[in-house]
Amino acid sequence: MECTFCRLIEEGAARWVAYETGACAFLPLDPLAPGHTLVVPTQHYADVFDTPRDVLAATMTLVQRVSGAMRAALDASGVNVLNASGPASEQSVPHLHFHVVPRWADDGISTWPAGRSEHQLAGDPGTRLAEYLAGEQHHRN
């Protein structure tokens, strides 16, 4: 399967905002707001689950830099950073990417979910997550 973002990176066919060793940023074809930017790692990783930590850190560092540029250059008063990872998340392109959407007061859009999940879990999800992460940390040491 050919990856749309890998092809853009290989061909240099995007409207680049930034291009760094580990990550790059470009404008999407159908922006949610003026300056809406996609930040992706330059190498192919499908989602947050298979991206090495150093690559994820480089990508998030560029997300932070792009966010700051939106505030300084576009006079945005905030940003939304959006990511979907995995089949049930509505991920549209199977290459890790973050949408950085500049926001202004009363800009007329909402990027916050309007509904709530109907999925039910047994037990307390917070406790289950904390126990898993504590055990994972213990195995790493």
Disulfide bonds with the S-S distance in Angstrom:
none
